């Protein structure tokens, strides 16, 4: 897995994200004593992409980049909807789990999908 520490320009409040996921993501290990581990993938940087692990569960988060964006660029909402539509008809994609449009959580909209080891 080609990941690194989260780059300075993409850092966000992991504790806030952990609390949000505990409330909104079904099956998220909210009672775990383990910290949420977040690493950034070196690729997929049109929309920054992160590997996340809490206990034995693994996830991937894609979010909009920080800063001023073109109106129709970096639409993670559209990406989530497209992935969800493909998943519903049996196309082999990672299962989309949750879309968050509350920018107060990590600074931008984001979505969570299952982590798939290939």
C-alpha distances in whole Angstrom, upper triangle without the diagonal:
4,6,9,13,14,16,20,21,19,20,21,23,21,24,25,22,22,26,26,23,25,28,27,24,26,24,22,23,25,27,24,25,21,20,18,14,13,10,10,8,9,11,13,15,19,18,15,12,11,9,12,13,17,18,16,16,13,13,12,15,16,19,22,21,24,28,30,29,31,32,30,27,24,25,23,25,26,22,22,26,25,22,24,27,25,23,27,28,26,23,20,18,16,19,20,21,23,24,25,28,29,28,29,26,23,26,25,25,21,20,18,16,15,11,11,9,10
4,7,11,12,14,18,19,17,18,20,22,20,24,25,22,23,27,26,24,27,30,28,26,27,26,24,25,27,29,26,27,23,21,19,15,13,9,9,6,6,8,11,13,16,16,14,11,11,10,13,15,19,20,19,18,15,15,13,15,16,18,20,19,22,25,28,27,28,30,29,25,22,24,22,25,26,22,23,26,25,23,25,28,26,25,29,30,28,25,22,20,18,21,21,23,24,24,25,27,29,27,28,25,22,24,24,24,21,20,19,18,17,14,14,12,13
4,7,9,11,14,16,14,14,17,19,17,20,22,19,20,24,23,22,24,27,26,24,26,25,22,23,25,27,24,24,20,18,16,12,10,6,5,4,6,8,11,12,16,15,12,10,8,8,11,13,16,18,18,17,14,14,12,13,14,16,18,17,19,23,26,25,27,29,28,24,21,23,21,24,25,22,22,26,25,23,25,28,26,26,29,31,29,26,23,21,18,21,21,21,22,23,23,25,26,24,25,22,19,21,21,21,19,19,17,17,17,13,15,14,15
4,6,8,11,13,12,12,15,17,16,19,21,19,20,23,23,22,25,27,27,25,27,26,23,24,25,27,24,24,20,17,15,12,9,6,5,6,7,10,13,13,17,16,12,11,9,10,12,14,17,19,20,19,16,16,14,14,15,17,18,17,18,22,25,25,27,29,29,25,22,24,22,25,27,24,24,28,28,25,28,31,29,29,32,34,32,30,27,24,22,24,23,24,24,24,24,26,26,24,24,22,18,20,21,22,19,20,19,19,19,16,18,17,19
4,6,9,11,10,9,12,14,13,16,18,17,17,21,21,21,23,26,25,24,27,26,23,23,23,25,22,22,18,15,13,10,8,5,6,9,10,13,15,14,18,16,13,12,10,10,12,14,16,19,20,19,16,16,15,14,15,16,18,16,17,20,24,24,27,29,29,25,22,24,22,25,27,25,25,28,29,26,28,32,31,30,33,35,34,32,29,26,23,25,24,24,23,24,23,25,24,22,22,19,16,18,19,21,19,20,19,20,20,18,20,20,22
4,6,8,6,6,9,11,11,14,16,14,16,19,19,19,21,24,23,22,25,25,22,22,23,25,23,22,19,15,13,10,7,6,5,8,10,12,13,12,15,14,10,10,8,10,11,14,16,19,21,19,16,15,13,12,13,13,14,13,13,17,20,21,24,26,25,22,19,21,19,22,24,22,22,26,26,25,26,30,29,28,32,34,33,31,28,25,22,23,22,22,21,21,20,21,21,18,19,16,13,14,15,17,15,17,17,18,19,17,20,20,22
4,6,5,6,10,13,14,17,18,17,19,22,22,22,24,26,26,25,28,28,25,26,26,28,26,26,22,19,17,14,11,9,7,10,10,12,13,11,14,13,10,11,11,13,15,18,20,23,24,23,20,18,16,15,14,14,14,12,12,15,18,19,22,24,25,21,18,21,20,23,25,23,23,27,27,26,28,31,31,30,34,36,35,32,30,27,24,26,24,24,23,23,21,22,22,19,19,18,14,15,16,18,17,19,19,21,22,20,23,23,25
4,5,5,9,12,13,17,17,17,19,22,22,22,25,27,27,26,30,30,26,27,27,29,27,26,23,20,18,16,13,12,11,14,13,16,17,14,16,15,12,14,13,16,17,20,22,25,27,25,23,21,19,17,16,15,15,12,11,13,17,18,22,24,25,22,19,22,21,24,26,25,25,29,29,28,30,33,33,33,36,38,37,35,33,30,27,28,27,26,25,24,22,22,21,18,18,17,13,13,15,18,18,20,21,23,25,23,26,27,28
4,6,9,13,14,18,17,17,20,22,21,22,25,27,26,26,29,30,27,28,28,30,29,28,25,22,19,18,15,14,11,14,14,15,15,12,14,13,10,13,13,17,18,21,23,27,28,26,23,21,19,16,15,13,12,9,7,10,13,15,18,21,22,18,16,19,18,21,23,22,23,26,27,26,29,31,31,32,34,37,36,34,32,28,26,28,25,25,24,22,20,20,19,16,16,16,12,11,13,16,16,19,20,22,24,23,26,27,29
4,7,10,12,15,15,14,16,19,18,19,22,23,22,22,26,26,23,24,24,27,26,25,23,19,16,15,11,11,9,11,12,14,13,10,12,10,8,10,10,13,14,18,20,23,25,23,20,17,15,12,11,9,10,7,7,10,14,15,18,20,20,17,15,17,16,19,21,19,20,23,24,23,25,28,28,28,31,33,33,31,29,25,23,24,22,22,20,18,17,17,17,14,14,13,9,9,10,13,12,15,16,19,21,20,23,24,26
4,7,9,12,12,12,14,16,16,17,20,21,21,21,25,25,22,22,22,24,23,23,20,16,14,13,10,10,10,13,14,16,16,14,16,14,11,12,11,13,13,16,18,21,23,21,19,17,15,13,13,11,12,10,10,13,16,18,21,23,23,21,18,19,18,20,23,22,22,25,26,25,27,30,30,30,32,35,34,32,30,27,24,25,23,22,20,19,17,18,17,14,13,12,8,9,11,14,14,16,17,19,21,20,23,25,27
4,6,9,9,8,11,13,13,14,17,18,18,18,22,23,19,20,19,22,21,21,18,15,12,12,10,12,12,15,17,19,18,16,17,15,12,13,11,14,13,16,17,20,22,20,18,16,15,12,13,11,12,11,10,13,17,18,22,23,23,21,18,19,17,19,22,21,21,24,26,24,25,29,30,29,31,34,34,32,30,27,24,24,21,20,18,17,15,15,14,11,10,8,5,7,10,12,12,14,15,18,20,20,24,25,28
4,5,5,6,9,10,11,12,14,16,17,17,21,21,18,18,17,19,18,18,16,13,11,12,11,13,14,18,20,22,21,19,21,18,15,15,13,15,13,15,15,19,21,20,18,17,16,14,15,14,15,15,14,17,20,21,25,25,26,24,21,22,19,21,24,23,22,25,27,26,27,30,31,30,32,35,35,33,32,28,25,25,22,20,18,18,15,16,14,12,10,8,6,9,12,14,13,16,16,19,21,21,25,26,29
4,5,5,6,9,10,10,12,14,15,15,18,18,15,15,14,16,15,15,13,9,7,8,8,11,13,16,19,21,20,19,21,18,15,14,12,12,10,12,11,15,17,16,15,14,14,12,14,14,16,16,16,19,22,23,27,27,27,25,22,22,19,21,24,23,21,25,27,25,25,29,30,28,30,33,33,32,30,26,23,22,20,18,17,17,15,17,15,14,12,9,8,11,14,15,13,15,14,17,18,18,22,23,26
4,5,5,6,9,10,11,13,14,15,18,18,14,14,12,14,13,13,12,9,8,10,11,14,16,20,23,24,24,23,25,21,19,18,15,16,13,13,12,15,18,17,17,16,16,15,17,17,19,19,19,22,25,26,29,29,30,28,25,25,22,23,26,25,23,27,29,27,27,31,32,30,32,35,34,34,32,28,25,24,22,19,18,18,16,18,15,15,13,10,10,13,16,17,16,17,16,19,20,20,24,26,29
4,5,5,6,9,10,11,12,14,17,18,14,15,13,15,15,16,15,12,10,13,13,16,17,21,23,25,24,23,24,20,18,18,16,17,14,15,14,17,20,18,18,16,17,14,16,15,17,18,17,20,23,24,27,27,27,26,23,22,20,20,24,23,21,24,27,26,25,29,30,29,30,34,33,33,31,28,24,23,21,18,16,16,13,14,12,12,9,6,8,11,13,14,13,15,15,18,20,21,25,27,30
4,5,5,6,9,10,10,11,14,15,12,13,12,15,15,15,14,11,9,11,10,14,15,18,21,22,21,20,21,18,15,15,12,13,11,12,12,15,17,15,14,13,13,11,13,12,15,16,16,19,22,22,25,25,25,24,20,20,17,18,21,20,18,21,24,22,22,25,27,25,27,30,30,29,27,24,21,19,17,15,13,13,11,13,11,11,10,6,7,10,12,12,11,11,11,14,16,17,21,23,26
4,5,5,6,9,10,10,13,13,9,10,8,11,11,12,11,8,6,10,10,14,16,19,22,23,23,22,24,20,18,17,14,14,10,11,9,12,15,13,13,12,13,12,15,15,18,20,20,23,26,26,29,29,29,27,23,23,20,20,24,22,20,23,25,23,23,27,28,25,27,31,30,30,28,24,21,20,18,15,13,15,13,16,14,15,13,10,10,14,15,15,14,14,12,15,16,17,20,22,26
4,6,5,7,9,10,13,13,10,11,8,11,12,13,13,11,10,13,14,18,20,23,26,27,26,25,26,23,21,20,17,17,14,14,12,15,17,16,16,15,17,15,18,17,20,22,21,24,27,27,30,30,30,28,25,24,21,21,25,24,21,24,27,25,24,28,29,27,28,32,31,31,30,27,23,21,19,16,14,15,13,16,13,14,12,9,11,15,16,16,15,15,14,17,18,20,23,26,29
4,5,5,6,8,11,13,10,12,10,13,14,16,16,14,12,15,15,18,19,22,25,26,24,24,24,20,19,18,16,17,14,15,13,16,19,16,16,14,15,13,15,15,17,19,19,22,25,25,27,26,27,25,22,21,18,18,21,21,18,21,24,22,21,25,26,24,25,29,29,29,28,24,21,19,17,14,11,12,9,12,10,12,10,7,10,13,14,13,12,12,12,15,17,19,22,25,28
4,5,5,5,8,9,7,9,8,12,13,15,14,13,10,13,13,17,18,20,24,24,22,23,24,20,18,17,15,14,12,12,11,14,15,12,13,11,13,11,14,15,18,20,21,24,26,26,28,27,27,26,22,21,17,17,21,20,17,19,22,20,19,22,24,21,23,26,26,26,25,21,18,16,14,11,9,11,10,13,12,14,13,10,11,15,15,14,12,11,9,12,13,15,19,22,25
4,6,6,8,8,6,7,5,9,10,13,13,12,11,14,15,19,21,23,27,27,26,26,27,24,22,20,18,17,14,13,11,13,15,13,14,13,15,15,18,18,21,24,24,27,29,29,32,31,31,29,26,25,21,21,24,23,20,22,25,23,21,25,26,24,25,28,28,28,27,24,21,18,17,13,12,14,13,16,15,17,16,13,15,18,19,17,16,14,13,15,15,17,21,23,27
4,6,8,10,8,10,8,11,14,16,17,16,14,18,18,22,23,25,29,29,27,28,28,24,23,22,20,20,17,17,14,17,18,16,17,16,18,16,19,19,22,24,24,27,29,29,31,30,30,29,26,24,21,20,23,23,20,21,25,23,21,25,26,24,24,28,28,29,28,25,22,19,17,13,12,13,12,15,13,16,15,12,15,18,18,17,16,15,14,16,17,20,23,26,29
4,6,9,8,11,10,14,16,18,18,17,15,18,18,21,22,24,27,27,25,26,26,22,21,20,18,18,16,16,15,17,18,15,16,14,15,14,16,17,19,22,23,26,27,27,29,27,27,26,23,21,18,17,20,19,16,18,21,19,17,21,23,20,21,25,25,25,25,22,19,16,14,10,8,10,9,12,12,15,14,12,14,17,17,14,13,12,11,13,15,18,21,24,27
4,6,6,9,10,13,14,17,17,16,14,16,16,19,20,22,25,25,23,24,25,21,20,18,17,16,13,14,12,15,15,12,13,11,13,12,15,16,19,22,23,27,28,27,29,28,27,26,23,21,17,17,19,18,15,17,19,17,16,19,20,18,19,22,22,23,22,19,16,13,11,7,7,10,10,14,14,16,17,14,15,18,17,15,13,11,9,10,11,14,18,21,24
4,6,9,10,13,14,18,18,18,16,18,19,22,23,24,28,28,26,27,28,24,23,21,19,18,16,15,14,15,15,12,13,13,15,15,18,19,23,26,27,30,32,31,32,31,30,29,26,24,20,19,21,20,17,18,21,18,16,19,21,18,18,22,21,22,21,19,16,13,12,8,9,12,13,17,18,20,20,17,19,22,21,19,16,14,11,12,12,15,18,21,24
4,6,8,11,12,15,15,16,14,17,18,21,23,24,28,28,26,28,29,25,24,21,19,17,15,13,11,12,12,9,12,12,15,16,19,21,25,27,29,32,34,33,35,34,32,31,28,26,22,22,24,23,19,21,23,20,18,22,22,19,20,23,22,23,22,20,16,14,13,10,12,15,16,20,20,23,22,19,20,24,23,21,18,16,13,13,12,14,17,19,23
4,6,9,9,13,12,12,11,13,15,18,20,21,25,26,24,26,27,23,22,19,17,15,12,10,8,10,10,8,10,10,13,14,17,19,22,25,26,29,32,31,33,32,31,30,26,25,21,21,24,22,19,21,23,20,19,23,23,20,22,25,24,24,23,20,17,14,14,10,11,14,15,19,18,20,20,16,17,21,21,19,16,14,11,12,11,13,16,19,22
4,6,6,9,9,10,10,13,15,18,21,23,26,27,27,28,29,26,24,21,18,16,12,10,7,7,9,8,11,12,15,16,20,21,25,27,28,31,34,34,36,35,35,33,29,28,24,25,27,25,22,25,27,24,23,26,27,24,25,28,27,27,25,23,19,18,17,14,15,18,18,22,21,23,22,18,19,23,23,22,19,17,14,15,14,15,18,20,24
4,6,8,9,10,10,14,16,19,22,24,28,29,28,29,30,27,25,22,19,18,14,12,9,10,12,11,14,14,17,17,21,22,25,27,27,31,33,33,36,35,35,33,30,29,25,25,28,27,24,26,28,26,24,28,29,26,27,31,30,30,28,26,22,20,19,16,16,18,18,21,20,21,20,17,18,22,23,22,19,18,16,17,17,18,21,23,27
4,6,9,11,12,15,18,22,25,27,30,32,31,32,34,30,28,25,22,20,17,14,10,10,13,13,16,17,20,21,24,25,29,30,31,34,37,37,39,39,38,37,33,32,29,29,32,30,27,30,32,29,28,31,32,29,30,33,32,33,31,29,25,23,23,19,19,22,21,25,23,25,23,20,21,25,26,25,23,22,19,20,19,21,24,25,29
4,5,8,9,12,16,19,22,24,28,30,29,30,32,29,26,24,20,18,14,11,8,7,10,11,14,15,19,20,23,25,28,29,30,33,36,36,39,39,38,36,33,32,29,29,32,30,27,30,32,29,28,32,32,29,30,34,32,32,30,28,24,23,22,19,20,23,22,26,24,25,24,20,21,25,26,25,23,22,19,20,18,19,22,23,27
4,7,10,12,16,19,22,25,28,30,31,31,33,30,27,25,21,19,15,13,9,8,12,13,16,18,20,21,25,26,29,30,30,34,37,37,40,40,40,38,34,34,30,31,34,32,30,33,35,32,31,35,35,32,34,37,35,35,33,31,27,26,25,22,23,25,24,27,26,26,24,21,22,25,27,27,25,24,21,22,21,21,24,25,29
4,7,9,12,15,19,22,25,27,27,28,30,27,24,22,18,16,12,9,6,6,10,11,13,15,18,19,22,23,27,27,28,31,35,35,38,38,38,35,32,32,28,29,32,30,28,31,32,30,29,33,33,30,32,35,34,33,31,28,24,24,24,21,21,24,23,26,25,25,24,20,20,24,25,25,23,22,19,20,19,18,21,22,25
4,6,9,13,16,19,22,24,25,25,27,24,21,19,15,14,10,8,6,8,11,12,13,14,16,16,20,21,24,24,24,28,31,32,35,35,35,33,29,29,26,27,30,28,26,29,31,28,28,32,32,30,32,35,33,33,30,27,24,23,22,20,20,22,21,24,22,22,20,17,17,20,22,22,20,20,17,19,18,18,21,21,25
4,6,10,13,16,19,21,21,22,24,21,18,16,12,10,7,6,5,8,11,10,10,10,12,12,16,17,20,21,21,25,28,28,31,32,31,29,25,25,22,24,26,24,22,26,27,25,25,29,29,26,29,32,30,30,27,24,20,20,19,17,17,18,18,21,20,19,18,15,14,18,19,19,16,16,14,15,15,14,18,19,22
4,7,10,13,16,18,19,19,22,19,16,14,10,8,5,5,6,9,11,10,9,10,11,12,15,16,20,20,21,24,28,28,31,32,31,28,25,25,22,24,26,24,22,26,27,24,25,29,28,26,29,32,30,29,26,23,20,20,19,18,18,20,19,22,21,21,20,16,15,18,19,20,17,17,14,15,15,13,17,17,20
4,7,10,13,15,16,16,18,16,12,10,7,6,5,7,9,12,13,12,10,10,9,9,12,13,16,16,17,21,24,24,27,28,28,25,21,22,19,21,24,21,20,24,25,22,23,27,27,25,28,30,29,28,25,22,18,19,18,17,17,18,17,20,19,18,18,15,13,16,16,17,14,14,13,14,14,13,16,16,19
4,7,9,12,13,13,17,14,11,9,6,5,6,9,12,15,15,14,11,11,10,10,12,13,16,16,17,21,24,24,26,28,27,24,20,22,19,22,24,21,21,24,25,22,24,27,26,25,28,31,29,27,24,21,18,20,19,19,19,19,19,22,22,20,20,17,14,17,17,18,15,16,14,15,15,13,15,15,18
4,6,9,10,10,13,11,8,6,4,6,9,12,15,18,18,17,13,12,10,9,10,11,13,13,15,18,21,21,23,25,24,21,17,19,17,20,22,19,19,23,23,21,23,26,25,24,28,30,28,26,23,20,18,19,18,19,19,19,19,21,21,19,20,17,14,16,16,17,14,15,14,15,15,13,15,16,18
4,5,7,8,12,11,8,6,6,7,10,13,17,20,19,17,14,12,10,10,10,12,14,14,16,20,22,21,23,25,24,20,17,19,17,20,21,18,18,22,21,19,22,25,23,23,26,28,26,24,21,18,16,18,18,19,19,19,20,22,23,21,23,20,17,18,18,18,15,15,14,14,15,12,14,14,15
4,7,7,11,11,9,8,9,11,14,17,21,23,23,21,17,16,13,13,13,14,15,14,17,20,22,21,23,25,24,20,17,20,18,22,22,19,21,24,23,21,24,27,25,25,29,30,29,26,23,20,19,21,21,22,23,22,23,24,25,23,25,23,19,20,19,20,18,18,18,18,18,16,17,16,17
4,6,9,9,8,8,10,12,15,18,22,25,24,22,18,16,13,13,12,13,14,13,17,19,21,19,21,23,21,18,15,18,16,20,20,17,18,22,20,19,22,24,22,23,26,27,26,23,21,18,17,20,19,21,22,21,22,23,25,23,25,23,20,20,19,19,17,17,17,17,17,15,16,16,16
4,6,6,6,6,9,12,15,19,22,25,24,22,18,15,12,11,9,11,11,11,15,17,19,17,18,20,18,14,12,14,12,16,16,13,15,18,17,15,19,21,19,20,24,25,24,21,19,16,15,18,17,19,19,18,19,20,22,21,23,21,18,18,16,16,14,14,15,14,16,15,15,16,16
4,5,5,7,10,13,16,20,23,26,26,24,20,17,13,12,9,10,9,8,12,14,16,14,16,18,16,13,10,13,12,16,17,14,16,19,19,18,21,23,22,23,26,27,27,24,22,19,18,20,19,21,20,19,19,19,21,19,21,20,16,16,15,15,14,15,16,17,19,17,19,20,20
4,6,9,12,16,19,22,25,29,28,26,22,19,15,13,10,9,8,8,11,13,14,11,12,14,13,9,7,10,10,14,14,12,15,17,17,16,20,21,21,22,25,26,26,23,22,19,18,20,19,21,20,18,18,18,20,18,21,20,17,16,14,14,13,14,16,17,20,19,20,22,22
4,6,10,13,16,19,22,26,26,23,19,16,12,10,6,6,5,6,10,12,13,11,13,14,13,10,6,9,8,11,12,10,12,15,15,15,17,20,19,20,23,25,25,22,21,17,16,18,16,17,16,14,15,15,17,15,18,17,14,13,11,11,9,11,13,14,17,17,18,20,21
4,7,10,13,17,20,23,23,20,17,14,11,8,6,6,7,6,9,13,15,14,16,17,17,13,10,12,10,14,15,13,14,18,18,17,19,22,21,22,25,27,26,24,22,18,17,18,16,17,16,15,15,16,17,15,17,15,12,12,11,11,10,11,12,14,16,15,17,19,20
4,7,10,14,17,20,20,17,13,11,7,6,5,7,9,10,13,16,18,17,19,20,19,16,12,14,11,14,16,13,13,17,17,15,17,20,20,19,23,25,24,21,19,16,14,15,14,15,15,14,15,16,18,16,18,16,13,14,13,12,10,10,10,11,13,11,14,15,17
4,6,10,13,16,16,14,11,8,6,5,6,9,12,12,14,18,21,20,22,23,22,19,15,17,14,17,18,15,15,19,19,17,19,22,21,20,24,26,25,23,20,17,14,15,14,15,15,15,15,17,18,17,18,15,12,14,14,14,11,11,9,10,12,10,13,14,16
4,7,10,13,13,11,7,6,5,7,9,12,15,16,18,22,25,24,26,27,25,23,19,20,16,19,21,17,17,20,21,18,19,23,22,20,23,26,24,22,19,16,13,15,14,14,15,16,17,20,20,20,20,17,15,18,17,17,13,12,10,10,10,8,10,11,14
4,7,10,10,8,6,5,6,7,11,13,17,17,19,23,26,25,28,28,27,25,21,21,18,20,22,19,17,21,22,19,20,24,23,21,24,26,25,24,21,18,14,15,14,13,14,16,16,19,19,19,19,15,14,17,17,17,13,12,9,10,10,8,12,13,16
4,6,7,6,4,6,9,11,14,17,20,21,23,27,29,29,31,32,31,28,24,25,21,23,25,22,20,24,24,21,22,25,25,22,25,28,26,25,22,19,16,16,16,15,16,18,18,22,22,22,21,18,17,20,20,20,16,15,12,12,11,9,12,13,17
4,6,5,7,9,11,13,17,19,22,23,25,28,31,31,33,34,33,30,27,26,23,24,27,24,22,25,26,23,23,27,27,24,26,29,27,27,24,22,18,17,17,15,16,18,19,22,22,22,21,18,17,21,21,21,18,16,13,14,12,12,15,16,20
4,6,8,11,14,16,20,22,26,27,28,32,35,35,37,37,36,34,30,30,26,27,30,27,25,28,29,26,25,29,29,26,28,31,28,28,26,23,20,19,20,17,19,22,22,25,25,26,25,21,21,25,25,24,21,20,16,16,14,14,16,17,20
4,7,10,14,16,20,23,26,28,30,33,36,35,38,38,36,34,30,30,26,27,29,26,24,27,28,24,24,27,27,23,26,28,26,26,23,21,17,17,18,17,19,22,23,26,27,27,27,23,23,26,26,25,22,20,16,15,13,12,13,14,17
4,7,11,13,17,20,23,25,27,31,33,32,34,34,33,31,27,26,23,23,25,23,20,23,24,21,20,24,23,20,22,25,23,23,20,18,14,14,15,13,15,18,19,23,23,24,24,20,20,24,23,22,19,16,12,12,9,9,11,12,16
4,7,10,14,17,20,22,24,28,30,29,31,31,30,28,24,23,20,21,23,20,18,21,22,18,18,22,21,18,21,24,22,21,18,16,12,12,13,12,14,17,18,21,22,23,23,19,18,22,21,20,16,14,10,9,7,6,8,10,14
4,7,10,13,17,19,21,25,27,26,28,28,26,24,20,20,16,17,19,16,14,18,18,15,16,19,19,16,19,22,20,19,17,14,10,10,10,9,11,13,15,18,19,19,20,17,16,19,18,16,13,10,7,6,5,5,8,11,14
4,7,10,14,15,18,22,24,22,24,25,23,20,17,17,13,15,17,14,12,16,16,13,15,18,17,16,19,21,20,18,16,13,9,10,9,10,11,12,13,16,18,18,19,16,14,17,16,14,10,8,6,5,6,5,9,11,14
4,7,10,12,15,18,20,19,21,21,20,18,14,14,10,12,15,12,11,15,16,13,15,18,18,17,20,22,21,20,18,14,11,12,10,10,10,10,11,13,14,14,16,13,11,13,12,10,7,6,5,6,9,9,12,15,17
4,7,9,12,16,17,16,18,18,17,14,10,10,7,10,12,9,9,13,14,12,14,17,17,17,20,22,22,20,18,14,12,13,11,12,11,10,11,12,14,13,16,13,11,12,10,9,6,6,7,8,11,12,14,17,18
4,6,9,12,14,13,15,15,15,12,8,9,6,9,12,10,10,14,15,14,16,19,20,20,22,24,25,23,22,18,16,16,13,14,12,10,9,10,12,10,13,11,9,9,6,6,4,7,9,11,15,15,18,20,22
4,6,9,10,9,11,12,12,9,6,7,7,10,12,11,12,15,16,16,18,20,21,22,24,26,27,25,24,20,19,19,16,17,15,12,11,11,12,10,13,13,10,9,6,6,7,10,12,15,18,19,21,23,25
4,7,9,8,11,13,13,10,8,10,10,13,15,14,16,19,19,19,21,24,24,25,27,30,30,27,26,23,21,22,19,20,18,16,14,14,15,12,14,14,11,9,7,9,10,13,15,18,21,21,23,25,26
4,7,8,12,14,15,12,10,13,13,16,18,17,18,21,22,23,24,27,28,28,30,33,33,31,30,26,25,25,22,22,20,17,15,14,14,11,13,13,10,7,7,10,12,15,18,20,23,23,26,28,29
4,6,10,12,14,12,11,14,15,17,19,19,21,23,24,25,27,29,30,31,33,35,36,33,33,29,28,28,25,26,23,20,18,16,16,12,14,16,13,10,9,12,14,18,21,24,27,27,29,31,33
4,7,9,12,10,11,13,15,17,18,19,21,23,24,25,27,29,30,31,33,35,36,34,33,30,29,29,26,27,24,21,19,16,17,14,16,18,15,12,11,13,16,19,23,25,29,29,31,33,34
4,6,8,7,8,10,12,14,15,16,18,20,21,22,24,26,27,28,30,32,33,30,30,27,26,27,24,25,22,19,18,16,17,14,17,18,16,13,11,12,15,18,21,23,27,27,29,31,32
4,6,5,8,10,13,15,15,16,19,20,20,22,24,25,26,28,30,31,32,30,30,27,27,28,25,26,24,20,20,17,19,17,20,21,19,17,14,15,17,19,23,25,28,29,30,33,33
4,6,8,9,12,13,13,15,17,18,18,21,22,23,25,27,28,30,31,29,30,27,27,27,24,25,23,19,18,15,17,16,19,21,20,17,14,14,16,19,22,24,28,29,31,33,34
4,7,7,10,11,10,12,15,15,15,18,20,20,21,24,25,26,28,26,27,24,24,24,21,23,21,18,18,15,18,17,21,22,20,18,15,14,15,17,21,22,26,27,28,31,31
4,6,9,11,10,11,14,15,15,17,19,20,21,23,25,26,27,25,25,22,22,23,20,22,20,17,17,15,18,16,20,20,18,16,13,13,14,16,19,20,24,24,26,28,28
4,6,9,9,9,11,13,13,15,17,18,19,21,23,24,25,23,23,19,19,20,17,19,17,14,14,13,16,14,18,18,15,14,11,10,10,12,15,17,20,21,23,25,25
4,5,5,6,9,10,11,13,14,16,17,19,20,22,23,21,22,18,18,18,15,17,15,12,12,11,14,13,17,17,16,14,11,9,9,11,14,16,19,21,22,25,26
4,5,5,6,9,10,10,12,14,15,16,18,20,21,19,19,16,15,15,12,13,11,8,10,9,13,12,16,15,14,13,10,7,6,7,10,12,16,17,19,22,23
4,5,5,6,9,10,11,12,14,15,16,19,20,19,20,16,16,15,11,12,10,7,8,8,12,12,16,15,15,15,11,8,8,8,11,13,16,19,21,24,25
4,5,5,6,9,10,11,12,14,15,17,19,17,18,15,15,15,12,14,13,10,12,12,15,16,20,19,18,18,14,11,11,10,13,14,17,19,21,24,25
4,6,5,6,8,10,11,12,14,16,17,15,15,12,12,12,10,13,12,10,12,13,16,17,20,19,18,18,14,12,10,9,11,11,15,16,17,20,21
4,5,5,6,9,10,10,12,15,15,14,15,11,11,10,7,9,8,7,10,11,15,16,19,17,17,18,14,11,9,7,9,9,12,15,16,20,21
4,6,5,6,9,10,11,13,15,14,15,12,13,11,9,11,10,9,12,13,17,18,21,20,20,20,17,13,12,10,12,12,15,17,19,22,23
4,5,5,6,9,10,11,13,11,13,10,12,11,10,13,13,12,15,16,20,21,24,23,22,23,19,16,14,12,14,13,15,17,18,21,21
4,5,5,6,9,10,11,9,10,7,8,8,7,10,11,11,15,16,20,21,24,22,21,22,19,16,14,11,11,9,12,14,14,17,18
4,5,5,6,9,10,10,11,9,9,7,6,9,10,10,14,16,19,21,24,22,22,23,20,16,14,11,11,10,12,15,15,19,20
4,5,5,7,9,9,11,10,12,10,10,12,14,14,17,19,22,24,27,25,25,26,23,19,17,15,15,13,15,18,18,21,22
4,6,6,7,5,8,7,10,9,10,13,15,16,19,21,24,26,29,27,26,27,24,21,19,16,16,13,14,16,16,19,19
4,5,5,5,7,6,8,6,8,11,13,15,19,21,24,26,28,26,26,27,24,21,18,15,14,11,12,14,14,17,17
4,6,7,10,10,11,9,10,12,14,16,20,22,25,27,29,27,28,29,26,22,20,17,16,14,15,17,17,20,21
4,6,9,10,13,12,13,16,18,19,23,25,28,30,33,31,31,32,29,25,23,20,19,17,17,19,18,21,21
4,6,8,11,10,13,15,18,20,24,26,29,31,33,31,31,32,29,26,23,20,19,16,15,17,16,18,18
4,6,9,10,12,16,18,19,23,25,29,30,33,30,30,31,28,25,22,19,18,15,15,16,14,17,16
4,7,9,12,15,18,19,23,25,28,29,32,29,28,30,27,24,21,18,17,13,12,13,11,13,12
4,6,8,12,15,16,19,22,25,26,28,26,25,26,24,21,18,14,13,10,9,10,9,12,12
4,6,9,12,14,17,20,23,24,26,23,22,24,22,19,15,12,10,6,6,7,6,10,11
4,6,10,12,15,18,21,22,24,22,21,24,21,18,15,11,9,6,5,8,9,13,14
4,6,8,12,15,17,19,21,18,18,20,18,15,11,8,6,4,6,10,11,15,17
4,7,10,14,16,18,19,16,17,19,17,14,11,7,5,5,7,10,13,17,19
4,7,10,12,14,16,13,14,16,14,11,9,6,5,7,10,13,16,19,22
4,7,9,11,14,12,12,14,11,8,6,4,7,9,12,15,18,22,24
4,6,8,10,8,10,11,9,6,5,6,8,12,15,18,21,24,26
4,6,9,9,10,10,7,5,7,9,12,15,18,21,24,27,29
4,5,6,8,8,7,6,9,11,13,17,20,22,26,29,31
4,5,6,5,4,5,8,12,14,18,21,23,26,29,31
4,6,5,7,9,11,14,16,20,23,24,28,30,33
4,6,8,8,9,12,13,17,19,21,24,27,30
4,6,8,8,11,12,16,19,19,23,25,28
4,7,9,13,15,18,21,22,26,28,30
4,6,10,13,16,20,21,24,26,28
4,7,11,14,17,19,22,25,27
4,7,10,14,15,18,21,23
4,7,10,12,15,19,21
4,7,9,12,16,18
4,6,9,13,15
4,6,10,12
4,7,10
4,6
4
